[in-house]
Amino acid sequence: MTTLGIIQARMGSSRLPGKVLRQLGGRSVLERVVRAAQQSGVLDTLVVATTIEPADDAVAAECAAIGIPCFRGPVDDVLTRFLGVLDQHESDVVMRFTADCPLLDPHLVALAHRVFTASGVDYMTTSITRTLPRGLDVEVVRTPVLRTIDALATDHHRTHVTSYIYTHADDFDVIGLTMQPDLSHLRLTLDTEDDWKLIEAIVGHFGDEPISVRELAVWLAGRPDLIELNAHVLQKALVQA
């Protein structure tokens, strides 16, 4: 079974423009996501999917600088971007990541891949019942499912690739991956300046290498001042993201 990782990345962001190329501990946010995904050891190929917008020339340039393939496609049709990647890098399974999650845990990615492979399902996600911090989510989907929903998905389902599967779960074999203890109160994604303050503090403490979610949670439990930095931030609704 061949596994393709796709990282969604673009410079446009309503709350924090250019966030994916911000420098974090000497590396761009995007490079940190790339390294974590690669260090999971489960991907045969990893590709960044960005848009044809001129602003995303910078994303393509960063991909070239760090030696990662880049595919460019429509701005508002992420599903078409994914299928464009698949036309160039066919695989049995796709793991989806987003470039605003610089604290992605390679061990968690590997675990998700093992569970998905053993289960034989069409789609698995860590966010059906959220027990992980936002910013560490992993999604795994069989390639034929993506090709099937291409003929069915419209509107925001094309922008948010797997939202069609959520809303038509009876048509697919879907499972959620949950973890204990429940760490869903932590927000580790990058979407606002307050998110940035927290993530910068974490990287400043732990250094260059990716951090396991368990180690990070233990440390943050003793730093409530840091947790409070972005505790007030509301996640955008799916149709707003």
Backbone as CSV, one residue per row, in Angstrom:
resi,resn,N_x,N_y,N_z,CA_x,CA_y,CA_z,C_x,C_y,C_z
1,MET,0.846,-1.196,0.000,0.000,0.000,0.000,0.878,1.242,0.000
2,THR,0.724,2.066,-1.016,1.515,3.293,-1.096,0.738,4.448,-0.481
3,THR,1.451,5.281,0.249,0.830,6.386,0.977,1.426,7.707,0.531
4,LEU,0.543,8.617,0.141,0.915,9.957,-0.300,0.481,10.965,0.760
5,GLY,1.389,11.816,1.190,1.036,12.910,2.083,0.853,14.186,1.282
6,ILE,-0.228,14.911,1.562,-0.467,16.198,0.912,-0.627,17.259,1.993
7,ILE,0.183,18.314,1.893,0.096,19.441,2.816,-0.569,20.606,2.097
8,GLN,-1.708,21.055,2.602,-2.346,22.248,2.059,-1.617,23.479,2.580
9,ALA,-1.236,24.354,1.660,-0.491,25.558,2.072,-0.811,26.706,1.138
10,ARG,-1.090,27.857,1.718,-1.251,29.074,0.913,-0.964,30.286,1.788
11,MET,-0.611,31.380,1.141,-0.260,32.592,1.875,-1.487,33.327,2.391
12,GLY,-2.603,33.169,1.727,-3.810,33.871,2.130,-4.355,33.346,3.453
13,SER,-4.663,34.257,4.351,-5.290,33.932,5.634,-5.965,35.193,6.125
14,SER,-7.250,35.094,6.461,-7.974,36.301,6.866,-7.469,36.854,8.189
15,ARG,-6.979,35.989,9.072,-6.560,36.434,10.397,-5.046,36.585,10.548
16,LEU,-4.270,35.856,9.745,-2.811,35.921,9.891,-2.164,35.645,8.528
17,PRO,-2.240,36.624,7.627,-1.686,36.441,6.280,-0.205,36.073,6.317
18,GLY,0.176,35.151,5.415,1.577,34.755,5.311,2.074,33.847,6.406
19,LYS,1.164,33.314,7.213,1.577,32.553,8.397,2.428,31.329,8.064
20,VAL,2.182,30.690,6.914,2.872,29.426,6.641,4.354,29.624,6.355
21,LEU,4.768,30.859,6.049,6.186,31.117,5.796,6.841,31.948,6.889
22,ARG,6.137,32.163,7.989,6.784,32.829,9.128,7.953,31.983,9.620
23,GLN,8.996,32.664,10.084,10.172,31.965,10.597,9.964,31.586,12.058
24,LEU,10.151,30.323,12.337,9.920,29.784,13.667,11.139,28.964,14.062
25,GLY,11.966,29.535,14.931,13.175,28.831,15.351,14.125,28.544,14.205
26,GLY,14.206,29.464,13.250,15.152,29.300,12.151,14.628,28.539,10.954
27,ARG,13.376,28.089,11.006,12.749,27.391,9.877,11.376,27.999,9.627
28,SER,10.912,27.893,8.388,9.549,28.341,8.141,8.562,27.383,8.789
29,VAL,7.371,27.892,9.067,6.298,27.046,9.604,6.062,25.865,8.665
30,LEU,6.036,26.136,7.360,5.815,25.069,6.388,6.893,23.996,6.477
31,GLU,8.148,24.404,6.590,9.216,23.409,6.683,9.059,22.534,7.917
32,ARG,8.583,23.113,9.007,8.383,22.309,10.211,7.304,21.239,9.997
33,VAL,6.246,21.591,9.281,5.206,20.600,8.984,5.767,19.516,8.070
34,VAL,6.527,19.915,7.062,7.151,18.960,6.144,8.043,17.980,6.909
35,ARG,8.902,18.498,7.781,9.831,17.636,8.530,9.091,16.654,9.417
36,ALA,8.053,17.126,10.101,7.304,16.235,10.996,6.620,15.125,10.207
37,ALA,6.007,15.484,9.083,5.341,14.472,8.266,6.349,13.450,7.754
38,GLN,7.497,13.916,7.291,8.520,13.002,6.793,9.071,12.104,7.890
39,GLN,9.246,12.653,9.078,9.820,11.868,10.174,8.876,10.791,10.699
40,SER,7.611,10.829,10.276,6.682,9.768,10.671,7.099,8.424,10.087
41,GLY,7.794,8.459,8.955,8.285,7.229,8.338,7.242,6.425,7.591
42,VAL,6.039,6.960,7.401,4.969,6.177,6.769,4.614,6.670,5.368
43,LEU,5.234,7.753,4.918,4.872,8.341,3.633,5.850,7.905,2.539
44,ASP,5.301,7.463,1.420,6.128,7.157,0.258,6.486,8.435,-0.496
45,THR,5.561,9.389,-0.502,5.766,10.671,-1.176,5.073,11.752,-0.365
46,LEU,5.642,12.955,-0.364,5.019,14.100,0.300,5.036,15.271,-0.669
47,VAL,3.873,15.913,-0.839,3.719,17.012,-1.794,3.000,18.164,-1.098
48,VAL,3.409,19.382,-1.389,2.680,20.562,-0.946,1.728,20.984,-2.061
49,ALA,0.466,21.190,-1.715,-0.537,21.648,-2.680,-0.876,23.101,-2.361
50,THR,-0.549,23.991,-3.297,-0.860,25.403,-3.113,-1.656,25.902,-4.310
51,THR,-1.818,27.216,-4.428,-2.676,27.759,-5.476,-1.863,28.455,-6.568
52,ILE,-2.577,28.837,-7.626,-1.957,29.554,-8.738,-1.916,31.064,-8.499
53,GLU,-2.375,31.512,-7.316,-2.324,32.930,-6.984,-0.871,33.418,-6.960
54,PRO,-0.603,34.645,-7.468,0.767,35.179,-7.422,1.372,35.182,-6.021
55,ALA,0.542,35.421,-4.997,1.061,35.432,-3.623,1.670,34.092,-3.238
56,ASP,1.180,33.016,-3.859,1.686,31.684,-3.515,2.922,31.284,-4.308
57,ASP,3.438,32.219,-5.121,4.772,32.007,-5.699,5.781,31.795,-4.572
58,ALA,5.560,32.484,-3.454,6.476,32.363,-2.310,6.432,30.961,-1.709
59,VAL,5.256,30.343,-1.701,5.139,28.960,-1.210,5.901,28.021,-2.130
60,ALA,5.723,28.191,-3.438,6.432,27.350,-4.401,7.943,27.524,-4.258
61,ALA,8.384,28.757,-4.032,9.815,29.019,-3.867,10.354,28.342,-2.609
62,GLU,9.583,28.375,-1.532,10.009,27.708,-0.296,10.096,26.199,-0.499
63,CYS,9.147,25.633,-1.228,9.184,24.195,-1.516,10.456,23.839,-2.279
64,ALA,10.800,24.651,-3.261,12.028,24.405,-4.019,13.247,24.499,-3.111
65,ALA,13.230,25.459,-2.194,14.379,25.661,-1.305,14.577,24.490,-0.346
66,ILE,13.477,23.873,0.092,13.594,22.772,1.058,13.489,21.409,0.388
67,GLY,13.357,21.389,-0.939,13.405,20.141,-1.686,12.159,19.292,-1.594
68,ILE,10.990,19.939,-1.635,9.730,19.201,-1.561,8.902,19.504,-2.808
69,PRO,8.297,18.498,-3.451,7.477,18.766,-4.632,6.303,19.677,-4.304
70,CYS,5.933,20.509,-5.275,4.830,21.449,-5.093,3.896,21.363,-6.292
71,PHE,2.602,21.282,-6.022,1.588,21.316,-7.076,0.731,22.559,-6.878
72,ARG,0.411,23.243,-7.984,-0.383,24.463,-7.896,-1.690,24.271,-8.660
73,GLY,-2.786,24.668,-8.003,-4.096,24.501,-8.612,-5.042,25.616,-8.217
74,PRO,-6.350,25.410,-8.419,-7.340,26.463,-8.183,-7.335,26.975,-6.742
75,VAL,-7.714,28.231,-6.586,-7.730,28.868,-5.270,-8.828,28.289,-4.392
76,ASP,-10.038,28.172,-4.914,-11.198,27.813,-4.098,-11.677,26.387,-4.313
77,ASP,-10.835,25.544,-4.892,-11.226,24.155,-5.129,-10.078,23.248,-4.699
78,VAL,-10.017,22.991,-3.397,-8.927,22.189,-2.836,-8.997,20.751,-3.344
79,LEU,-10.199,20.241,-3.545,-10.348,18.871,-4.033,-9.676,18.712,-5.398
80,THR,-9.873,19.689,-6.283,-9.214,19.628,-7.586,-7.706,19.678,-7.435
81,ARG,-7.212,20.464,-6.468,-5.768,20.484,-6.202,-5.272,19.096,-5.788
82,PHE,-6.014,18.455,-4.905,-5.621,17.124,-4.442,-5.590,16.132,-5.609
83,LEU,-6.603,16.186,-6.448,-6.662,15.258,-7.569,-5.545,15.553,-8.572
84,GLY,-5.165,16.811,-8.690,-4.025,17.155,-9.531,-2.741,16.540,-9.004
85,VAL,-2.573,16.562,-7.686,-1.417,15.898,-7.080,-1.457,14.408,-7.383
86,LEU,-2.638,13.804,-7.242,-2.777,12.363,-7.473,-2.527,11.986,-8.924
87,ASP,-2.837,12.872,-9.833,-2.547,12.586,-11.240,-1.051,12.473,-11.487
88,GLN,-0.266,13.157,-10.659,1.186,13.121,-10.810,1.851,12.108,-9.883
89,HIS,1.193,11.789,-8.766,1.771,10.898,-7.753,0.689,9.931,-7.286
90,GLU,0.356,8.971,-8.098,-0.714,8.037,-7.755,-0.349,7.238,-6.506
91,SER,-1.340,6.963,-5.679,-1.117,6.204,-4.452,-2.397,5.495,-4.065
92,ASP,-2.298,4.608,-3.085,-3.473,3.904,-2.575,-4.193,4.723,-1.511
93,VAL,-3.407,5.489,-0.745,-3.923,6.196,0.420,-3.352,7.610,0.448
94,VAL,-4.166,8.553,0.921,-3.710,9.935,1.089,-3.805,10.320,2.562
95,MET,-2.744,10.906,3.080,-2.774,11.514,4.413,-2.770,13.023,4.208
96,ARG,-3.735,13.703,4.806,-3.900,15.139,4.608,-3.392,15.903,5.823
97,PHE,-2.573,16.950,5.548,-2.060,17.827,6.586,-2.297,19.273,6.159
98,THR,-2.233,20.188,7.115,-2.321,21.610,6.782,-1.069,22.319,7.281
99,ALA,-0.676,23.361,6.528,0.612,24.013,6.771,0.609,24.964,7.948
100,ASP,-0.527,25.090,8.643,-0.573,25.963,9.825,-0.508,25.158,11.123
101,CYS,0.118,23.979,11.045,0.237,23.108,12.223,1.699,22.734,12.450
102,PRO,2.534,23.698,12.859,3.973,23.447,12.975,4.359,22.528,14.120
103,LEU,3.408,22.151,14.975,3.708,21.245,16.084,3.210,19.821,15.805
104,LEU,2.974,19.508,14.540,2.559,18.164,14.143,3.494,17.122,14.750
105,ASP,2.914,16.043,15.278,3.665,15.005,15.984,3.891,13.803,15.053
106,PRO,5.133,13.507,14.661,5.393,12.374,13.768,4.904,11.038,14.328
107,HIS,5.004,10.863,15.639,4.561,9.607,16.253,3.050,9.440,16.105
108,LEU,2.322,10.534,16.207,0.876,10.491,16.044,0.508,10.171,14.593
109,VAL,1.244,10.744,13.652,1.012,10.447,12.237,1.223,8.956,11.974
110,ALA,2.291,8.404,12.524,2.580,6.977,12.340,1.497,6.102,12.971
111,LEU,1.039,6.493,14.153,-0.028,5.748,14.824,-1.303,5.761,13.983
112,ALA,-1.674,6.929,13.493,-2.881,7.037,12.674,-2.782,6.140,11.442
113,HIS,-1.621,6.103,10.832,-1.423,5.256,9.652,-1.573,3.778,10.005
114,ARG,-1.016,3.360,11.146,-1.130,1.960,11.564,-2.572,1.580,11.827
115,VAL,-3.296,2.450,12.525,-4.698,2.149,12.846,-5.529,2.087,11.574
116,PHE,-5.307,3.030,10.675,-6.050,3.050,9.412,-5.780,1.774,8.619
117,THR,-4.526,1.384,8.508,-4.163,0.197,7.743,-4.798,-1.055,8.335
118,ALA,-4.769,-1.171,9.652,-5.334,-2.352,10.312,-6.850,-2.403,10.210
119,SER,-7.494,-1.240,10.170,-8.961,-1.194,10.201,-9.598,-1.497,8.862
120,GLY,-8.913,-1.153,7.772,-9.474,-1.390,6.452,-10.594,-0.446,6.055
121,VAL,-10.733,0.680,6.757,-11.827,1.614,6.474,-11.495,2.501,5.279
122,ASP,-12.496,3.310,4.861,-12.301,4.256,3.764,-11.648,5.554,4.240
123,TYR,-11.985,5.925,5.481,-11.561,7.252,5.960,-11.435,7.230,7.473
124,MET,-10.384,7.875,7.966,-10.188,7.990,9.410,-9.708,9.393,9.723
125,THR,-10.185,9.937,10.832,-9.773,11.264,11.263,-9.675,11.310,12.783
126,THR,-8.878,12.222,13.279,-8.768,12.426,14.721,-9.774,13.458,15.221
127,SER,-10.617,13.993,14.334,-11.467,15.116,14.747,-12.956,14.823,14.787
128,ILE,-13.384,13.566,14.585,-14.812,13.262,14.732,-15.225,13.495,16.186
129,THR,-14.504,12.856,17.092,-14.619,13.159,18.515,-13.266,13.706,18.937
130,ARG,-13.205,14.997,19.186,-11.906,15.637,19.399,-11.371,15.349,20.798
131,THR,-10.219,14.682,20.847,-9.500,14.487,22.104,-8.073,15.024,22.004
132,LEU,-7.656,15.351,20.790,-6.330,15.923,20.575,-6.405,17.442,20.539
133,PRO,-5.292,18.108,20.801,-5.276,19.559,20.628,-5.551,19.929,19.175
134,ARG,-6.248,21.034,18.962,-6.411,21.518,17.595,-5.040,21.937,17.078
135,GLY,-4.680,21.437,15.911,-3.357,21.689,15.370,-2.538,20.425,15.223
136,LEU,-3.062,19.302,15.728,-2.367,18.020,15.610,-3.206,16.989,14.862
137,ASP,-4.257,17.425,14.192,-5.160,16.492,13.526,-4.493,15.775,12.354
138,VAL,-4.924,14.541,12.150,-4.468,13.723,11.032,-5.697,13.126,10.360
139,GLU,-5.706,13.150,9.029,-6.772,12.513,8.260,-6.152,11.553,7.261
140,VAL,-6.794,10.397,7.084,-6.325,9.383,6.143,-7.522,8.931,5.314
141,VAL,-7.357,8.885,3.989,-8.465,8.521,3.107,-7.933,7.691,1.943
142,ARG,-8.729,6.729,1.518,-8.342,5.933,0.356,-8.515,6.760,-0.916
143,THR,-7.568,6.642,-1.810,-7.587,7.435,-3.039,-8.881,7.290,-3.831
144,PRO,-9.436,6.075,-3.998,-10.689,5.966,-4.759,-11.835,6.782,-4.166
145,VAL,-11.818,7.007,-2.851,-12.856,7.815,-2.225,-12.763,9.256,-2.704
146,LEU,-11.555,9.783,-2.781,-11.381,11.150,-3.278,-11.868,11.270,-4.724
147,ARG,-11.599,10.255,-5.524,-12.045,10.299,-6.917,-13.562,10.170,-7.005
148,THR,-14.149,9.420,-6.094,-15.613,9.280,-6.067,-16.281,10.599,-5.706
149,ILE,-15.791,11.267,-4.660,-16.466,12.494,-4.234,-16.217,13.650,-5.194
150,ASP,-15.214,13.515,-6.073,-14.983,14.557,-7.076,-16.230,14.757,-7.945
151,ALA,-16.940,13.676,-8.218,-18.136,13.755,-9.058,-19.372,14.202,-8.283
152,LEU,-19.264,14.287,-6.968,-20.433,14.543,-6.120,-20.350,15.848,-5.346
153,ALA,-19.147,16.244,-4.959,-18.988,17.382,-4.048,-19.179,18.716,-4.771
154,THR,-19.840,19.644,-4.112,-20.047,20.990,-4.634,-19.783,22.010,-3.533
155,ASP,-19.712,23.276,-3.913,-19.618,24.393,-2.973,-18.485,24.187,-1.967
156,HIS,-18.779,24.375,-0.658,-17.691,24.346,0.327,-17.116,22.949,0.517
157,HIS,-17.832,21.913,0.042,-17.269,20.565,0.131,-16.048,20.413,-0.778
158,ARG,-15.934,21.251,-1.799,-14.758,21.186,-2.665,-13.598,21.980,-2.064
159,THR,-13.922,22.969,-1.260,-12.886,23.732,-0.578,-12.347,22.967,0.619
160,HIS,-13.217,22.260,1.310,-12.847,21.481,2.501,-13.010,20.009,2.139
161,VAL,-11.916,19.419,1.695,-11.932,18.159,0.964,-12.752,17.062,1.644
162,THR,-12.546,16.881,2.929,-13.174,15.745,3.588,-14.522,16.077,4.222
163,SER,-14.989,17.321,4.083,-16.284,17.667,4.670,-17.425,16.895,4.010
164,TYR,-17.276,16.557,2.736,-18.304,15.752,2.069,-18.424,14.387,2.741
165,ILE,-17.297,13.804,3.108,-17.329,12.496,3.764,-18.025,12.603,5.111
166,TYR,-17.755,13.688,5.867,-18.436,13.900,7.149,-19.953,13.872,6.977
167,THR,-20.431,14.623,5.988,-21.877,14.829,5.852,-22.565,13.692,5.106
168,HIS,-21.785,12.765,4.556,-22.358,11.596,3.883,-21.700,10.331,4.442
169,ALA,-21.539,10.309,5.745,-20.782,9.220,6.379,-21.419,7.857,6.156
170,ASP,-22.726,7.821,5.932,-23.387,6.533,5.699,-22.945,5.891,4.392
171,ASP,-22.362,6.690,3.500,-21.933,6.170,2.201,-20.507,5.628,2.229
172,PHE,-19.808,5.840,3.352,-18.412,5.426,3.453,-18.191,4.714,4.783
173,ASP,-17.091,3.969,4.842,-16.705,3.300,6.086,-15.746,4.234,6.819
174,VAL,-16.252,4.880,7.872,-15.530,5.967,8.543,-15.306,5.625,10.008
175,ILE,-14.114,5.916,10.517,-13.864,5.785,11.951,-13.122,7.023,12.450
176,GLY,-13.241,7.253,13.745,-12.486,8.315,14.397,-11.399,7.715,15.269
177,LEU,-10.313,8.437,15.405,-9.221,8.023,16.282,-9.196,8.956,17.477
178,THR,-9.322,8.399,18.671,-9.295,9.208,19.884,-8.119,8.792,20.756
179,MET,-7.722,9.702,21.635,-6.569,9.467,22.500,-6.941,9.803,23.939
180,GLN,-6.253,9.182,24.856,-6.395,9.518,26.268,-5.020,9.893,26.821
181,PRO,-4.968,10.908,27.694,-6.075,11.711,28.199,-6.603,12.684,27.148
182,ASP,-7.767,13.241,27.428,-8.383,14.217,26.533,-7.607,15.537,26.629
183,LEU,-7.020,15.939,25.497,-6.226,17.177,25.453,-6.871,18.214,24.537
184,SER,-8.157,18.083,24.314,-8.835,18.949,23.351,-8.923,20.405,23.812
185,HIS,-8.604,20.667,25.086,-8.637,22.047,25.567,-7.434,22.850,25.081
186,LEU,-6.428,22.175,24.553,-5.233,22.865,24.072,-5.412,23.286,22.615
187,ARG,-4.972,24.480,22.301,-5.038,24.993,20.932,-3.610,25.208,20.435
188,LEU,-3.184,24.366,19.466,-1.807,24.386,18.997,-1.713,24.642,17.498
189,THR,-2.779,25.149,16.912,-2.757,25.543,15.515,-2.349,27.008,15.405
190,LEU,-2.017,27.450,14.190,-1.548,28.823,13.987,-2.539,29.576,13.116
191,ASP,-3.308,30.474,13.748,-4.291,31.247,12.981,-4.372,32.702,13.437
192,THR,-3.765,33.014,14.585,-3.806,34.372,15.114,-2.457,34.713,15.750
193,GLU,-2.287,35.988,16.063,-1.051,36.408,16.739,-0.912,35.750,18.105
194,ASP,-2.009,35.530,18.787,-1.931,34.880,20.097,-1.535,33.408,19.966
195,ASP,-2.000,32.754,18.896,-1.520,31.400,18.617,-0.006,31.418,18.416
196,TRP,0.461,32.422,17.675,1.888,32.547,17.385,2.708,32.691,18.670
197,LYS,2.217,33.492,19.606,2.934,33.696,20.865,3.125,32.369,21.601
198,LEU,2.082,31.544,21.625,2.180,30.249,22.300,3.153,29.323,21.574
199,ILE,2.997,29.214,20.263,3.841,28.297,19.493,5.306,28.727,19.553
200,GLU,5.550,30.030,19.494,6.921,30.536,19.600,7.534,30.159,20.951
201,ALA,6.748,30.267,22.012,7.250,29.910,23.341,7.575,28.415,23.421
202,ILE,6.731,27.587,22.806,6.955,26.131,22.818,8.239,25.777,22.084
203,VAL,8.408,26.320,20.881,9.611,26.030,20.097,10.849,26.604,20.791
204,GLY,10.690,27.764,21.416,11.802,28.338,22.157,12.272,27.439,23.288
205,HIS,11.343,26.705,23.894,11.701,25.812,24.996,12.247,24.475,24.510
206,PHE,11.574,23.864,23.523,11.914,22.501,23.116,12.969,22.438,22.013
207,GLY,13.160,23.523,21.278,14.184,23.515,20.239,13.674,23.050,18.887
208,ASP,14.585,22.540,18.078,14.330,22.355,16.647,13.521,21.113,16.302
209,GLU,13.649,20.043,17.053,13.021,18.777,16.672,11.530,18.747,17.015
210,PRO,10.734,18.000,16.227,9.317,17.832,16.563,9.139,17.254,17.962
211,ILE,8.026,17.597,18.589,7.754,17.226,19.985,6.577,16.263,20.011
212,SER,6.640,15.247,20.866,5.495,14.358,21.006,4.385,15.091,21.757
213,VAL,3.149,14.778,21.405,2.012,15.460,22.024,1.980,15.199,23.526
214,ARG,2.361,14.017,23.950,2.321,13.701,25.380,3.355,14.519,26.157
215,GLU,4.555,14.615,25.616,5.596,15.410,26.281,5.180,16.874,26.338
216,LEU,4.620,17.363,25.252,4.202,18.755,25.204,3.079,19.029,26.191
217,ALA,2.124,18.114,26.294,0.996,18.296,27.205,1.454,18.337,28.659
218,VAL,2.409,17.478,29.001,2.934,17.461,30.372,3.581,18.806,30.697
219,TRP,4.373,19.333,29.772,5.049,20.612,30.009,4.043,21.751,30.119
220,LEU,3.061,21.776,29.219,2.075,22.858,29.245,1.204,22.814,30.499
221,ALA,1.013,21.630,31.057,0.213,21.527,32.281,0.832,22.351,33.408
222,GLY,2.137,22.542,33.353,2.821,23.361,34.349,2.990,24.810,33.927
223,ARG,2.438,25.160,32.770,2.545,26.536,32.271,1.161,27.074,31.885
224,PRO,0.262,27.205,32.845,-1.081,27.712,32.527,-1.054,29.108,31.920
225,ASP,-0.005,29.871,32.206,0.111,31.206,31.619,0.207,31.139,30.098
226,LEU,0.884,30.104,29.590,0.994,29.939,28.142,-0.309,29.448,27.532
227,ILE,-0.950,28.511,28.195,-2.223,27.999,27.689,-3.238,29.122,27.547
228,GLU,-3.188,30.078,28.467,-4.145,31.184,28.441,-3.906,32.161,27.294
229,LEU,-2.729,32.121,26.697,-2.414,33.080,25.637,-3.429,33.053,24.503
230,ASN,-3.886,31.828,24.127,-4.829,31.736,23.006,-6.099,30.981,23.357
231,ALA,-6.355,30.831,24.661,-7.549,30.077,25.087,-8.833,30.745,24.629
232,HIS,-8.792,32.045,24.387,-9.985,32.795,24.001,-10.273,32.718,22.507
233,VAL,-9.340,32.200,21.720,-9.491,32.218,20.266,-10.543,31.196,19.840
234,LEU,-11.505,31.650,19.059,-12.539,30.763,18.540,-12.134,30.239,17.176
235,GLN,-12.297,28.938,16.981,-12.010,28.372,15.674,-13.076,28.800,14.681
236,LYS,-12.630,29.169,13.478,-13.591,29.557,12.453,-14.469,28.383,12.048
237,ALA,-15.712,28.660,11.726,-16.620,27.632,11.234,-16.090,27.093,9.917
238,LEU,-16.497,25.877,9.580,-15.993,25.215,8.385,-16.168,26.069,7.143
239,VAL,-17.320,26.678,6.994,-17.587,27.443,5.765,-16.833,28.769,5.732
240,GLN,-16.232,29.156,6.870,-15.451,30.393,6.928,-13.974,30.162,6.716
241,ALA,-13.523,28.939,6.950,-12.083,28.647,6.972,-11.439,28.807,5.602
